[in-house]
């Protein structure tokens, strides 16, 4: 591909015949297969801690069950185990969407969604510096396929699922023929690997059997090791690559409040790759991460701006209010959230210009600058006490002040002192013990939530 402008300019719909809320007719799929050619885009933009960032997600496994699997343990021994990594919602699709754009817009379902084109994604971030990106979706029938699913044509079991494809849910991608053809299957992955034309960012999704969704942790982990282990010996792939192995969400949804941080959507996660320093191999990182952290990670690594809400705060256990809610695990809000436009964001590289142009002068929907996120309008996490730098606060007293919690009488009062104001304005990494920027762990820690 000649330049990133090609991605931004084209808006054809060569795969339009397969845009369906159910599985398309096989005849339509075969016709598109015969004419749709994958797009190849490969660049080499140097990053601070790595030059390539890839993710592989398995499905619906509780932390302890994954941690006890022998193949997961073997993989963990080759990298860094992230012991406090969380999904961002339930069921599956909100997590994939959150990882692509930094919000799930209230989504608490796996329905067919086409998120408006004025909602930015990580592709927009990467495009600002011409950093190549793509996806590899196992058994997707052809590049840019937009059907709701594609069944195994022999057994008719679940195989490829649109809900596990992060970028295809966004109209800015699905209405752009070039961008769509960067979303390819595993055949294209091995072609790109052999030809040494892999993108610098990629999301890899196994099918519904290999990702443990329709099988179990043992089966999924055996597949995962069989996929990753050969890549360790491929210097083109492995050198200076950071590979995240994680899960979309836990199998268990209803967790007692007493176990919220131990069990509520905490997923077993591993960082691997040649970018991991030798002295960190086999170690554990207890920093709090979520799927949002992956976007802040690429922002910190390549000095990229963020789309307003990204990098400022996150939720690790529920979906936020929004128009895609069915009121199962989140609250319905008719309007789309307005992002922040004047913040520096977690890594300090500001807001995407397109977001500024669209939303400048508007009041952000959520309190993005609070150390602990809350939404007073929907009473979301208002009145929750939390500690920071030895001081205990209560969320949601007002939009600018910080509530100082008096532990002697259990009451809250608003403080306007310089210390309290500075705590409120700080970005979300300030209360976490983070290593110096430049290490893999520091780049990954660019976005954290507070305990």
Secondary structure in CASP SS format (residue, H / E / C, confidence):
PFRMAT SS
TARGET T0000
AUTHOR 0000-0000-0000
METHOD secondary structure of the structure
MODEL  1
X C 1.00
X C 1.00
X C 1.00
X H 1.00
X H 1.00
X H 1.00
X H 1.00
X H 1.00
X H 1.00
X C 1.00
X C 1.00
X C 1.00
X C 1.00
X C 1.00
X C 1.00
X H 1.00
X H 1.00
X H 1.00
X C 1.00
X C 1.00
X C 1.00
X C 1.00
X C 1.00
X C 1.00
X C 1.00
X H 1.00
X H 1.00
X H 1.00
X H 1.00
X H 1.00
X H 1.00
X H 1.00
X H 1.00
X H 1.00
X H 1.00
X C 1.00
X C 1.00
X C 1.00
X C 1.00
X C 1.00
X C 1.00
X C 1.00
X C 1.00
X C 1.00
X C 1.00
X C 1.00
X C 1.00
X C 1.00
X C 1.00
X C 1.00
X C 1.00
X E 1.00
X E 1.00
X E 1.00
X E 1.00
X E 1.00
X E 1.00
X E 1.00
X C 1.00
X C 1.00
X C 1.00
X C 1.00
X H 1.00
X H 1.00
X H 1.00
X H 1.00
X H 1.00
X C 1.00
X C 1.00
X H 1.00
X H 1.00
X H 1.00
X H 1.00
X H 1.00
X H 1.00
X H 1.00
X C 1.00
X C 1.00
X C 1.00
X E 1.00
X E 1.00
X E 1.00
X E 1.00
X E 1.00
X E 1.00
X E 1.00
X C 1.00
X C 1.00
X C 1.00
X C 1.00
X C 1.00
X H 1.00
X H 1.00
X H 1.00
X H 1.00
X H 1.00
X H 1.00
X H 1.00
X H 1.00
X H 1.00
X H 1.00
X C 1.00
X C 1.00
X C 1.00
X C 1.00
X C 1.00
X C 1.00
X C 1.00
X C 1.00
X C 1.00
X C 1.00
X C 1.00
X C 1.00
X C 1.00
X E 1.00
X C 1.00
X C 1.00
X C 1.00
X C 1.00
X C 1.00
X C 1.00
X H 1.00
X H 1.00
X H 1.00
X H 1.00
X H 1.00
X H 1.00
X C 1.00
X C 1.00
X C 1.00
X C 1.00
X C 1.00
X E 1.00
X E 1.00
X E 1.00
X E 1.00
X E 1.00
X C 1.00
X C 1.00
X C 1.00
X C 1.00
X C 1.00
X C 1.00
X C 1.00
X C 1.00
X C 1.00
X C 1.00
X C 1.00
X E 1.00
X E 1.00
X C 1.00
X C 1.00
X C 1.00
X C 1.00
X C 1.00
X C 1.00
X C 1.00
X C 1.00
X C 1.00
X E 1.00
X E 1.00
X H 1.00
X H 1.00
X H 1.00
X C 1.00
X C 1.00
X H 1.00
X H 1.00
X H 1.00
X E 1.00
X H 1.00
X H 1.00
X H 1.00
X H 1.00
X C 1.00
X C 1.00
X H 1.00
X H 1.00
X H 1.00
X H 1.00
X C 1.00
X C 1.00
X E 1.00
X E 1.00
X C 1.00
X H 1.00
X H 1.00
X H 1.00
X H 1.00
X H 1.00
X H 1.00
X H 1.00
X H 1.00
X H 1.00
X C 1.00
X C 1.00
X C 1.00
X C 1.00
X C 1.00
X C 1.00
X E 1.00
X E 1.00
X E 1.00
X E 1.00
X E 1.00
X C 1.00
X C 1.00
X C 1.00
X C 1.00
X C 1.00
X C 1.00
X C 1.00
X C 1.00
X C 1.00
X C 1.00
X C 1.00
X H 1.00
X H 1.00
X H 1.00
X H 1.00
X H 1.00
X H 1.00
X H 1.00
X H 1.00
X H 1.00
X H 1.00
X H 1.00
X H 1.00
X H 1.00
X H 1.00
X H 1.00
X H 1.00
X C 1.00
X C 1.00
X H 1.00
X H 1.00
X H 1.00
X H 1.00
X C 1.00
X C 1.00
X E 1.00
X E 1.00
X E 1.00
X E 1.00
X E 1.00
X E 1.00
X E 1.00
X C 1.00
X C 1.00
X C 1.00
X C 1.00
X C 1.00
X C 1.00
X C 1.00
X C 1.00
X C 1.00
X H 1.00
X H 1.00
X H 1.00
X H 1.00
X H 1.00
X H 1.00
X H 1.00
X C 1.00
X C 1.00
X E 1.00
X C 1.00
X C 1.00
X E 1.00
X E 1.00
X E 1.00
X E 1.00
X C 1.00
X C 1.00
X C 1.00
X C 1.00
X C 1.00
X H 1.00
X H 1.00
X H 1.00
X C 1.00
X C 1.00
X E 1.00
X E 1.00
X E 1.00
X E 1.00
X E 1.00
X E 1.00
X E 1.00
X E 1.00
X C 1.00
X C 1.00
X H 1.00
X H 1.00
X H 1.00
X H 1.00
X H 1.00
X H 1.00
X H 1.00
X H 1.00
X H 1.00
X H 1.00
X C 1.00
X C 1.00
X C 1.00
X E 1.00
X C 1.00
X C 1.00
X C 1.00
X C 1.00
X C 1.00
X C 1.00
X C 1.00
X C 1.00
X C 1.00
X C 1.00
X C 1.00
X C 1.00
X C 1.00
X C 1.00
X C 1.00
X E 1.00
X C 1.00
X C 1.00
X C 1.00
X C 1.00
X C 1.00
X C 1.00
X C 1.00
X C 1.00
X C 1.00
X E 1.00
X C 1.00
X C 1.00
X C 1.00
X C 1.00
X C 1.00
X C 1.00
X C 1.00
X C 1.00
X C 1.00
X C 1.00
X C 1.00
X C 1.00
X C 1.00
X C 1.00
X C 1.00
X C 1.00
X C 1.00
X C 1.00
X E 1.00
X C 1.00
X H 1.00
X H 1.00
X H 1.00
X H 1.00
X H 1.00
X H 1.00
X H 1.00
X C 1.00
X C 1.00
X C 1.00
X C 1.00
X C 1.00
X C 1.00
X C 1.00
X C 1.00
X C 1.00
X C 1.00
X C 1.00
X C 1.00
X C 1.00
X C 1.00
X C 1.00
X E 1.00
X H 1.00
X H 1.00
X H 1.00
X C 1.00
X E 1.00
X C 1.00
X C 1.00
X C 1.00
X C 1.00
X E 1.00
X E 1.00
X E 1.00
X E 1.00
X C 1.00
X C 1.00
X E 1.00
X E 1.00
X E 1.00
X E 1.00
X C 1.00
X C 1.00
X C 1.00
X C 1.00
X C 1.00
X C 1.00
X C 1.00
X E 1.00
X E 1.00
X E 1.00
X E 1.00
X E 1.00
X C 1.00
X C 1.00
X C 1.00
X C 1.00
X E 1.00
X E 1.00
X E 1.00
X E 1.00
X E 1.00
X C 1.00
X C 1.00
X H 1.00
X H 1.00
X H 1.00
X H 1.00
X H 1.00
X H 1.00
X H 1.00
X H 1.00
X C 1.00
X C 1.00
X C 1.00
X C 1.00
X C 1.00
X C 1.00
X C 1.00
X C 1.00
X C 1.00
X C 1.00
X C 1.00
X C 1.00
X C 1.00
X C 1.00
X H 1.00
X H 1.00
X H 1.00
X H 1.00
X H 1.00
X C 1.00
X C 1.00
X C 1.00
X C 1.00
X C 1.00
X C 1.00
X C 1.00
END
